[in-house]
Amino acid sequence: MYLYHFGFSELPFTLTPNTNFYCGLRGHDEALQVLLTALKTGEGFIKVTGEVGTGKTLLCRKLLNEIPDHFATAYIPNPYLPPEELRHAVASELGIEHHAKIDQHQLTREIEKKLLSLNKSGRSVVLIIDEAQALPNESLEALRLLSNLETETRKLVQLVMFGQPELDERLATRELRQLRQRISFSYELETLSEEDLGRYVHHRLQIAGYKGPPLFQPDVIWWLHKGSRGVPRLVNVLCHKMLLLAYGSGQHTLSVKDAKTAIADTEDAIMPKRQDMIWFFAGVLVAAAIAVSLAFLLGWLPV
């Protein structure tokens, strides 16, 4: 494959949410700081939403890595569960033994006992749920009831939900208004700007061990940004295909042609419109004109 062709130590654009490739872009860093601050202040419900492919699962795993040691975490990655199975999943994460053999009433009591025990030992419990938009309404209500567990001074469990925009749509309904009112902190992940996309691509190449000249020139980054709409997952898909194309043709640089081919071959990518390209080339010409004018003014070019 292209691993050795470009001198990578590992593939730079896989779709696995590997925290080693975490880039520290403004939006993701802000979201992480919101989460850590909210958890440290003891807020009950925290929500992070973002479109498909914007890095929610990566941020979720980054949070699990960065969260202070005094937090005990329960992580539910696949929450399409009825309330009964959700409680069993929480019990399993909390280390409650033989939870599968007891009824729901007793299970709830065992969860509360475990939370009280952890609280007395000075630990705070955080339940982190990825893909929260998949939770049935009954399970969302079960989470709300779980969040009711508290001492006189603090909540026994804090909940962090990561989900797609559909989660916000569901929470906006009258049926879930009680849960919506419990959410004290929320953050919406946005897609990457063209500048951030360039940083993101360069960062992943560096982490993958690339040491050669720049692979993605500004014009290629522009095509990537338009084609991917700034969605990191799509950026990874397009970059991977472009590297394959360059490898297949024996090239060590990436071209706009490679970008066009990758975009055309990717179902969710969008080929830039002619008007977009006109504005892009107009911007290039303006930038070139400004550069020449400055060169004359500074005496770098003969009159």
C-alpha positions as CSV (number, residue, x, y, z in Angstrom):
1,M,0.0,0.0,0.0
2,Y,1.1,3.7,0.2
3,L,2.5,3.4,3.8
4,Y,6.1,2.9,2.7
5,H,5.7,4.9,-0.6
6,F,5.3,8.1,1.4
7,G,7.4,7.0,4.4
8,F,4.5,6.8,6.9
9,S,5.0,4.8,10.1
10,E,1.2,4.3,10.2
11,L,-1.8,5.1,8.1
12,P,-2.7,8.8,8.7
13,F,-6.4,8.9,7.6
14,T,-8.1,5.8,9.0
15,L,-11.7,6.2,10.2
16,T,-10.9,4.7,13.7
17,P,-11.3,7.5,16.4
18,N,-7.7,7.2,17.5
19,T,-6.9,9.8,20.2
20,N,-3.2,9.8,19.2
21,F,-4.4,11.8,16.2
22,Y,-6.4,14.3,18.2
23,C,-5.5,17.6,16.6
24,G,-6.6,20.2,19.2
25,L,-8.6,22.4,16.9
26,R,-10.4,25.3,18.5
27,G,-13.9,23.7,18.4
28,H,-12.8,20.4,19.9
29,D,-10.6,22.0,22.5
30,E,-13.4,24.3,23.5
31,A,-15.8,21.4,23.8
32,L,-13.3,19.5,25.9
33,Q,-12.8,22.4,28.3
34,V,-16.6,22.9,28.6
35,L,-16.9,19.2,29.5
36,L,-14.1,19.2,32.1
37,T,-15.2,22.4,33.7
38,A,-18.8,21.3,33.9
39,L,-17.8,18.0,35.5
40,K,-15.5,19.7,38.0
41,T,-18.3,22.0,39.1
42,G,-20.7,19.0,39.6
43,E,-23.2,19.8,36.9
44,G,-25.8,17.0,36.4
45,F,-26.5,16.8,32.7
46,I,-24.1,17.8,29.9
47,K,-24.7,17.5,26.2
48,V,-22.4,17.7,23.1
49,T,-24.0,17.5,19.6
50,G,-22.6,17.6,16.1
51,E,-23.3,16.4,12.6
52,V,-22.2,12.9,11.5
53,G,-18.4,12.7,11.2
54,T,-17.5,15.9,13.1
55,G,-15.5,14.0,15.7
56,K,-17.9,13.3,18.6
57,T,-16.6,9.8,19.3
58,L,-13.0,10.9,19.2
59,L,-13.9,13.7,21.6
60,C,-15.7,11.2,23.8
61,R,-12.6,9.0,24.0
62,K,-10.4,12.0,24.6
63,L,-12.6,13.0,27.5
64,L,-12.2,9.4,28.9
65,N,-8.4,9.8,28.7
66,E,-8.3,13.3,30.2
67,I,-10.8,13.0,33.0
68,P,-9.2,13.4,36.4
69,D,-8.6,10.2,38.4
70,H,-11.1,11.0,41.2
71,F,-13.9,10.4,38.6
72,A,-15.3,6.9,38.2
73,T,-16.5,6.5,34.7
74,A,-19.2,4.4,33.1
75,Y,-19.1,4.4,29.3
76,I,-22.1,3.3,27.1
77,P,-21.0,3.4,23.5
78,N,-24.1,1.7,22.0
79,P,-27.2,3.0,23.8
80,Y,-30.0,1.6,21.6
81,L,-31.2,-0.1,24.7
82,P,-34.6,-0.3,26.6
83,P,-34.5,0.9,30.2
84,E,-33.9,-2.5,31.6
85,E,-30.9,-3.2,29.5
86,L,-29.5,0.3,30.0
87,R,-29.6,-0.2,33.8
88,H,-27.8,-3.5,33.4
89,A,-25.2,-1.8,31.2
90,V,-24.7,0.9,33.9
91,A,-24.4,-1.8,36.6
92,S,-21.8,-3.7,34.6
93,E,-19.7,-0.5,34.1
94,L,-19.9,0.2,37.8
95,G,-18.7,-3.2,38.7
96,I,-21.9,-4.5,40.3
97,E,-21.7,-8.3,40.5
98,H,-24.5,-10.6,39.6
99,H,-26.6,-7.8,38.3
100,A,-28.1,-10.0,35.6
101,K,-29.8,-12.2,38.2
102,I,-31.8,-9.5,40.0
103,D,-35.0,-7.7,39.2
104,Q,-35.3,-4.1,38.1
105,H,-36.3,-2.7,41.5
106,Q,-33.4,-4.4,43.2
107,L,-31.1,-3.4,40.4
108,T,-32.0,0.2,40.9
109,R,-31.3,-0.1,44.6
110,E,-27.9,-1.8,43.9
111,I,-26.9,1.0,41.6
112,E,-27.9,3.6,44.2
113,K,-25.9,1.8,46.9
114,K,-22.8,1.6,44.6
115,L,-23.1,5.3,43.8
116,L,-23.3,6.2,47.5
117,S,-20.3,4.0,48.3
118,L,-18.2,5.7,45.6
119,N,-19.4,9.1,46.8
120,K,-18.3,8.3,50.4
121,S,-14.9,7.3,49.2
122,G,-14.5,10.7,47.6
123,R,-15.1,9.7,44.0
124,S,-17.5,11.3,41.5
125,V,-19.4,9.1,39.0
126,V,-19.7,10.1,35.4
127,L,-22.0,8.2,33.0
128,I,-20.8,8.9,29.4
129,I,-23.2,8.0,26.6
130,D,-22.1,8.1,22.9
131,E,-24.7,8.1,20.1
132,A,-27.3,9.4,22.5
133,Q,-29.8,10.2,19.7
134,A,-30.4,6.4,19.5
135,L,-31.7,6.2,23.1
136,P,-35.4,5.3,23.2
137,N,-37.6,7.9,25.0
138,E,-38.2,5.4,27.9
139,S,-34.4,5.1,28.4
140,L,-34.0,8.9,28.3
141,E,-36.5,9.0,31.1
142,A,-34.6,6.3,33.0
143,L,-31.5,8.5,32.7
144,R,-33.4,11.5,34.1
145,L,-34.6,9.4,37.1
146,L,-31.0,8.2,37.6
147,S,-29.9,11.8,37.7
148,N,-32.3,12.4,40.6
149,L,-30.1,10.3,42.9
150,E,-28.3,12.8,45.2
151,T,-27.1,13.5,48.7
152,E,-28.0,16.8,50.4
153,T,-25.0,18.5,48.8
154,R,-24.3,16.9,45.5
155,K,-25.4,14.6,42.7
156,L,-24.5,11.0,42.9
157,V,-24.0,10.7,39.1
158,Q,-23.3,13.2,36.3
159,L,-24.3,12.4,32.8
160,V,-22.6,13.4,29.5
161,M,-24.4,12.7,26.3
162,F,-22.8,12.8,22.8
163,G,-25.3,12.8,19.9
164,Q,-26.3,13.9,16.5
165,P,-28.5,17.0,15.9
166,E,-31.5,14.6,16.1
167,L,-30.9,14.5,19.8
168,D,-31.7,18.2,20.1
169,E,-34.8,17.7,18.0
170,R,-36.1,15.0,20.3
171,L,-35.2,17.0,23.4
172,A,-37.2,20.0,22.0
173,T,-40.4,17.9,22.3
174,R,-42.9,18.5,25.1
175,E,-42.5,14.8,26.2
176,L,-38.9,15.3,27.1
177,R,-39.1,18.8,28.5
178,Q,-38.2,17.6,32.0
179,L,-34.9,16.1,30.8
180,R,-34.2,19.2,28.6
181,Q,-34.5,21.5,31.6
182,R,-31.9,19.4,33.5
183,I,-29.2,20.1,30.8
184,S,-27.0,22.8,32.3
185,F,-24.1,22.7,29.8
186,S,-24.2,22.0,26.1
187,Y,-21.8,22.4,23.1
188,E,-22.3,22.1,19.4
189,L,-19.4,20.8,17.3
190,E,-19.1,22.6,14.0
191,T,-17.4,21.5,10.8
192,L,-13.8,22.6,10.0
193,S,-13.0,25.9,8.3
194,E,-10.6,25.8,5.4
195,E,-7.7,26.9,7.6
196,D,-8.5,24.3,10.3
197,L,-8.8,21.6,7.7
198,G,-5.3,22.4,6.5
199,R,-4.0,22.2,10.1
200,Y,-5.9,19.0,10.6
201,V,-4.4,17.3,7.5
202,H,-0.9,18.5,8.3
203,H,-1.2,17.3,11.9
204,R,-2.3,13.8,10.9
205,L,0.6,13.5,8.5
206,Q,3.0,14.5,11.2
207,I,1.6,12.0,13.7
208,A,1.8,9.3,11.0
209,G,5.6,10.0,10.7
210,Y,5.7,11.9,7.4
211,K,8.9,13.9,7.0
212,G,8.8,15.0,3.3
213,P,7.8,18.2,1.6
214,P,4.1,19.4,1.9
215,L,1.8,16.9,0.3
216,F,-1.4,19.0,0.2
217,Q,-0.9,22.4,-1.4
218,P,-3.4,25.3,-0.8
219,D,-5.3,24.6,-4.0
220,V,-5.8,21.0,-3.0
221,I,-6.9,22.0,0.5
222,W,-9.5,24.2,-1.1
223,W,-10.9,21.3,-3.1
224,L,-10.8,19.1,0.0
225,H,-12.7,21.7,2.0
226,K,-15.4,22.2,-0.6
227,G,-15.7,18.5,-1.3
228,S,-15.9,17.4,2.4
229,R,-17.9,20.5,3.6
230,G,-15.3,20.5,6.5
231,V,-16.5,17.2,7.9
232,P,-13.4,15.4,9.4
233,R,-14.6,11.9,8.5
234,L,-15.1,12.9,4.9
235,V,-11.7,14.6,4.9
236,N,-10.1,11.3,6.0
237,V,-11.9,9.4,3.3
238,L,-10.9,11.8,0.5
239,C,-7.3,12.0,1.7
240,H,-7.0,8.3,1.9
241,K,-8.3,7.9,-1.7
242,M,-6.0,10.7,-2.9
243,L,-2.9,8.9,-1.4
244,L,-4.0,5.7,-3.0
245,L,-4.3,7.4,-6.4
246,A,-0.8,9.0,-6.1
247,Y,0.6,5.7,-5.0
248,G,-1.0,3.9,-7.9
249,S,0.5,6.4,-10.4
250,G,3.9,6.3,-8.7
251,Q,3.6,10.0,-7.7
252,H,4.9,11.5,-4.5
253,T,2.7,14.7,-4.7
254,L,-1.0,15.2,-4.7
255,S,-2.8,17.1,-7.3
256,V,-6.2,18.8,-7.8
257,K,-6.9,16.0,-10.3
258,D,-6.5,13.5,-7.4
259,A,-8.9,15.6,-5.3
260,K,-11.5,15.7,-8.1
261,T,-11.3,12.0,-8.6
262,A,-11.6,11.3,-4.9
263,I,-14.6,13.6,-4.6
264,A,-16.3,12.1,-7.6
265,D,-15.8,8.6,-6.1
266,T,-17.2,9.4,-2.7
267,E,-20.9,9.3,-2.3
268,D,-21.4,12.0,0.4
269,A,-18.8,14.4,-1.0
270,I,-19.8,17.4,-3.1
271,M,-18.1,18.5,-6.3
272,P,-17.5,22.3,-6.1
273,K,-19.8,24.4,-8.3
274,R,-18.4,26.4,-11.2
275,Q,-19.2,29.6,-9.3
276,D,-17.2,28.4,-6.3
277,M,-14.2,27.8,-8.6
278,I,-14.5,31.2,-10.3
279,W,-14.4,32.9,-6.8
280,F,-11.4,30.7,-5.9
281,F,-9.4,31.7,-9.0
282,A,-10.4,35.3,-8.6
283,G,-9.0,35.2,-5.0
284,V,-5.8,33.7,-6.3
285,L,-5.4,36.5,-8.9
286,V,-6.1,39.2,-6.4
287,A,-3.6,37.7,-4.0
288,A,-1.0,37.6,-6.8
289,A,-1.7,41.2,-7.8
290,I,-1.3,42.4,-4.2
291,A,2.0,40.5,-3.9
292,V,3.3,42.1,-7.1
293,S,2.2,45.6,-6.0
294,L,4.0,45.2,-2.7
295,A,7.1,44.0,-4.5
296,F,7.1,47.2,-6.6
297,L,6.5,49.4,-3.5
298,L,9.3,47.8,-1.6
299,G,11.7,48.0,-4.6
300,W,12.1,44.3,-5.0
301,L,11.1,44.5,-8.7
302,P,12.3,47.0,-11.3
303,V,9.9,49.7,-12.5
